[in-house]
Structure formats: structure tokens, C-alpha cells
């Protein structure tokens, strides 16, 4: 099933029309090449206009898009010889957070990241990318292993937040994330953090402390989801678009804040 966001519908309809014309042209009955080229140019312009003027809420929607690349996709496309490592040596292996060693241009490094699912079954297995305490303990175990062998660390952040269930709290969710934040600041090998989709609250910070934090354009990084903020302020999630504006959670917003802080203004 193809997921089309509301603001993408004009693009989707135009793409469908182009495909239909190509199909008619391929049948050999009509020569519609010139019309296809005109619509193609119109499609390129429409895409540029649409994605150049996205609202913060629309960027949140893109960050959550089910066809967006996830951590394992980036690992497959960028790295080689990936060997996934499992378990926190205390409780269980959390499949919402994956990690292991891989190679980039022949150099060995540690890869960590949140992992969501592509369908309902996989999302249940991955817990929708919301890690439990054992996931963050696993991450820290692997980071200390990378430090021991002097291997740099690359982190992919993509989570709506750490899992807030009773069992996770009983197993020390907040304490585990706090320990990760403290210990990542002490790790003596380089850490590169990439926010590739959702950067939700402590769930993101639990593996998000690094020497460089890099954020993709259509991602968000926030102390709370827009829906959660809306529910607190207005007692309903219906004002999530307004909350997204207020939270200043886009890459452009955060870059502007960083520039203002560095300039002392």
C-alpha cells in the first residue's frame, strides 16, 4: 500500500497521469512524448515548490513516513561486512535498537540506531522504534566495546521516544538513559550522531550524545511529540500542527538557535 500525505496528493496525481500517458505511448497507438515531457517539467516544479515550503508539521509527517529509510537501510547502502551484536547481558535483546560492527572504506567502526518496522508484524517486533532499558544498556555495552578497540561510533536516531510502559519503568528506563548520556560524554572515541527521522525526547538522547550531531532536513528533534505537547497544552491532540510550530523542532529551527547561541545574541 502506498502512503500519500495530504500535501503530496497533487504530486501523486500528476505522477499517475504521467505513468498513464507513458503506458498509452508504449502501446504504440499514440505518440505522447511531448506531453509527457511537459508534465515531467511541471512535476519537477511542483516538487520543488512543495518541499521548499513545508510547515514544521509537514516535516514531522515526512519524518514518520513508512517508506523513509531506516537504520538497517542506511547500513546496507553505506557500509559493508555488518555483524549485528545482540543483548544487554542483563535482561534481553531489544530489537528496537540495533548495533554492530561494520566497515566503511576498509575501516572498522561501530554502528548503532533505532529500527522501526515496515509492516504491522515487524513494527510489533521492533516496538515501533521505541527502545526499552535493555536496548539502551545494549547500546552502551557496544559503545564501550568500540572504545576498548579504538573504533569510531556512528549513531542513527529515529524514535518517537523511549518506551513508556510500566515494565520499562520498573527496569529503570529513566536511570538507564541518564547513565547513557553521562557515559557517552566520557567515551574516548569519536561519536557521530545522525537524526534520520524522529528525534523524540529521552529516547533520542539515550544514544544521541556525540562529538557532532547532524540532522537531516526532513527530520525533527524535540523534547516531546507535537501530539503530546498539544495534549498537555490544549487537552487534545488536534492542535499538533500548532504545537509543531511552537516547539521549533525542525533542522532549520535548531540551526538558527545554535547560530544565535554561538553569536551571543
For each residue, the residues with C-beta under 8 A, 3 or more apart:
1:
2: 12
3: 65 66 67
4: 8 9 12
5: 8 9 58 61 62 65
6: 9
7: 50 54 58
8: 4 5 11 12 50
9: 4 5 6 12 13
10: 13 14 46 50
11: 8 14 15 43 46 47 50
12: 2 4 8 9 15 16
13: 9 10 16 17
14: 10 11 17 18 39 42 43 46
15: 11 12 18 19 43
16: 12 13 19 20
17: 13 14 20 21 39
18: 14 15 21 22 36 39 40 43
19: 15 16 22 23
20: 16 17 23 24
21: 17 18 24 25 32 35 36 39
22: 18 19 25 26 32 36
23: 19 20 26 27
24: 20 21 27 29 30 32
25: 21 22 30 31 32 33 36
26: 22 23
27: 23 24 30
28:
29: 24
30: 24 25 27
31: 25 34
32: 21 22 24 25 35 36
33: 25 36 37
34: 31 37 38
35: 21 32 38 39
36: 18 21 22 25 32 33 39 40
37: 33 34 40 41
38: 34 35 41 42
39: 14 17 18 21 35 36 42 43
40: 18 36 37 43 44
41: 37 38 44 45
42: 14 38 39 45 46
43: 11 14 15 18 39 40 46 47
44: 40 41 47 48
45: 41 42 48 49
46: 10 11 14 42 43 49 50
47: 11 43 44 50 51
48: 44 45 51 52
49: 45 46 52 53
50: 7 8 10 11 46 47 53 54
51: 47 48 54
52: 48 49
53: 49 50
54: 7 50 51 58 59 62 218
55: 58 59 241 244 245
56: 59 60 220 226 241 244 245 247 248 249 250 253
57: 60 61 226 240 241 244 245
58: 5 7 54 55 61 62
59: 54 55 56 62 63 217 218 219 220 244 250
60: 56 57 63 64 198 220 226 240 244 249
61: 5 57 58 64 65
62: 5 54 58 59 65 68 218
63: 59 60 68 197 198 218 219 220
64: 60 61 68 160 197 198
65: 3 5 61 62 68
66: 3 118
67: 3
68: 62 63 64 65 196 197
69: 73 74 77 196
70: 73 74 113 115 116 158 196 197
71: 74 75 98 111 113 114 115 156 158 196
72: 75 76 98 113 115
73: 69 70 76 77
74: 69 70 71 77 78 113 156 196
75: 71 72 78 79 82 102 111 113
76: 72 73 79 82
77: 69 73 74
78: 74 75 104
79: 75 76 82 102 103 104 111
80: 102 103 104
81: 101 102 103
82: 75 76 79 100 101 102 111
83: 100 101 102
84: 98 99 100
85: 99 100 101 138 142
86: 93 138
87: 92 93 134 138
88: 91 92 93 94 134 135 137 138 141
89: 137 141
90: 134 137
91: 88 133 134 137 171
92: 87 88 132 134
93: 86 87 88 134 138
94: 88 97 127 131 132 134 135 138
95: 98 115 125 126 127
96: 114 115 126 127 128 129 130 131 132 135 159 163
97: 94 112 113 114 115 131 135 136 138 139 207
98: 71 72 84 95 112 113 114 115
99: 84 85 110 111 112 113 138 139 142
100: 82 83 84 85 110 111 142
101: 81 82 83 85 108 109 110 111 146 151
102: 75 79 80 81 82 83 108 109 111
103: 79 80 81 106 107 108 109
104: 78 79 80 107 109
105:
106: 103
107: 103 104 152
108: 101 102 103 149 151
109: 101 102 103 104 146 151 152 153 154
110: 99 100 101 142 143 145 146 151 152 153 154
111: 71 75 79 82 99 100 101 102 153 154 155 156
112: 97 98 99 139 142 143 153 154 155 156 207
113: 70 71 72 74 75 97 98 99 155 156 157 158 196 207
114: 71 96 97 98 129 131 156 157 158 159 203 207
115: 70 71 72 95 96 97 98 126 129 158
116: 70 123 126 128 129 158 197
117: 120 121 122 123 124 125 126 128
118: 66 122 123
119: 122 123
120: 117 123 124
121: 117 124 125
122: 117 118 119 125 126
123: 116 117 118 119 120 126 127 128
124: 117 120 121 127
125: 95 117 121 122
126: 95 96 115 116 117 122 123 129
127: 94 95 96 123 124 130 131 132 163
128: 96 116 117 123 160
129: 96 114 115 116 126 158 159 160 198
130: 96 127 159 160 161 162 163 164 203
131: 94 96 97 114 127 135 136 159 162 163 203 206
132: 92 94 96 127 135 136 162 163 167 168 171 173
133: 91 136 137 168 171 172 173 175 176
134: 87 88 90 91 92 93 94 137 138 171
135: 88 94 96 97 131 132 138 139
136: 97 131 132 133 139 140 162 176 177 180 206 207
137: 88 89 90 91 133 134 140 141 176
138: 85 86 87 88 93 94 97 99 134 135 141 142
139: 97 99 112 135 136 142 143 180 206 207
140: 136 137 143 144 179 180 183 184
141: 88 89 137 138 144 145
142: 85 99 100 110 112 138 139 145 146
143: 110 112 139 140 146 147 153 183 184 187 191
144: 140 141 147 148 183 187
145: 110 141 142 148 149
146: 101 109 110 142 143 149 151 152 153 187 189
147: 143 144 150 151 187 188 189
148: 144 145
149: 108 145 146
150: 147 189
151: 101 108 109 110 146 147 189
152: 107 109 110 146 189 190 191 192
153: 109 110 111 112 143 146 187 189 190 191 192 210
154: 109 110 111 112 191 192 194
155: 111 112 113 191 192 193 194 207 208 210
156: 71 74 111 112 113 114 194 196
157: 113 114 193 194 195 196 197 198 199 204 207 208 221
158: 70 71 113 114 115 116 129 195 196 197 198 199
159: 96 114 129 130 131 162 198 199 200 203 204
160: 64 128 129 130 198 200 203 225
161: 130 164 200 201 202 203 204 225
162: 130 131 132 136 159 168 173 177 201 202 203 206
163: 96 127 130 131 132 168 173 203
164: 130 161 168 169 173
165: 168 169
166: 169 170
167: 132 170 171
168: 132 133 162 163 164 165 171 173
169: 164 165 166 172 173 174
170: 166 167
171: 91 132 133 134 167 168 176
172: 133 169 175 176
173: 132 133 162 163 164 168 169 176 177
174: 169 177 178 202
175: 133 172 178 179
176: 133 136 137 171 172 173 179 180 206
177: 136 162 173 174 180 181 202 203 205 206
178: 174 175 181 182
179: 140 175 176 182 183
180: 136 139 140 176 177 183 184 205 206 207 209
181: 177 178 184 185 205 206 209
182: 178 179 185 186
183: 140 143 144 179 180 186 187
184: 140 143 180 181 187 191 207 209 210
185: 181 182 209
186: 182 183
187: 143 144 146 147 153 183 184 191
188: 147
189: 146 147 150 151 152 153
190: 152 153 211
191: 143 152 153 154 155 184 187 209 210 211 212
192: 152 153 154 155 210 211 212 214
193: 155 157 207 208 209 210 212 213 214
194: 154 155 156 157 214 215 216
195: 157 158 199 204 208 213 214 215 216 219 220 221
196: 68 69 70 71 74 113 156 157 158 216 219
197: 63 64 68 70 116 157 158 216 219
198: 60 63 64 129 157 158 159 160 204 219 220
199: 157 158 159 195 204 208 215 219 220 221 222
200: 159 160 161 203 204 222 224 225
201: 161 162 204 205 222 223 224 225
202: 161 162 174 177 205 206
203: 114 130 131 159 160 161 162 163 177 200 206
204: 157 159 161 195 198 199 200 201 207 208 221
205: 177 180 181 201 202 208 209
206: 131 136 139 162 176 177 180 181 202 203
207: 97 112 113 114 136 139 155 157 180 184 193 204
208: 155 157 193 195 199 204 205 213
209: 180 181 184 185 191 193 205
210: 153 155 184 191 192 193 213
211: 190 191 192
212: 191 192 193
213: 193 195 208 210
214: 192 193 194 195
215: 194 195 199 219 221 251 254
216: 194 195 196 197 219 251
217: 59 251 252
218: 54 59 62 63
219: 59 63 195 196 197 198 199 215 216 251
220: 56 59 60 63 195 198 199 244 249 250
221: 157 195 199 204 215 249 251 254
222: 199 200 201 225 226 247 249
223: 201 247
224: 200 201 228 229 232 247
225: 160 161 200 201 222 228 229 240
226: 56 57 60 222 229 230 240 241 243 244 247 249
227: 230 231 237 240 243
228: 224 225 231 232 237
229: 224 225 226 232 233 240 243 246 247
230: 226 227 233 234 236 237 238 239 240 242 243
231: 227 228 234 235 236 237
232: 224 228 229
233: 229 230 239 243
234: 230 231 238 239
235: 231
236: 230 231 239
237: 227 228 230 231 240
238: 230 234
239: 230 233 234 236 242 243
240: 57 60 225 226 227 229 230 237 243 244
241: 55 56 57 226 244 245
242: 230 239 245 246
243: 226 227 229 230 233 239 240 246 247
244: 55 56 57 59 60 220 226 240 241 247 249
245: 55 56 57 241 242
246: 229 242 243
247: 56 222 223 224 226 229 243 244
248: 56 253 254 257
249: 56 60 220 221 222 226 244 253 254
250: 56 59 220 253 254
251: 215 216 217 219 221 254 255
252: 217 255 256
253: 56 248 249 250 256 257
254: 215 221 248 249 250 251 257 258
255: 251 252 258 259
256: 252 253 259 260
257: 248 253 254 260 261
258: 254 255 261 262
259: 255 256 262 263
260: 256 257 263 265
261: 257 258 264
262: 258 259
263: 259 260
264: 261
265: 260
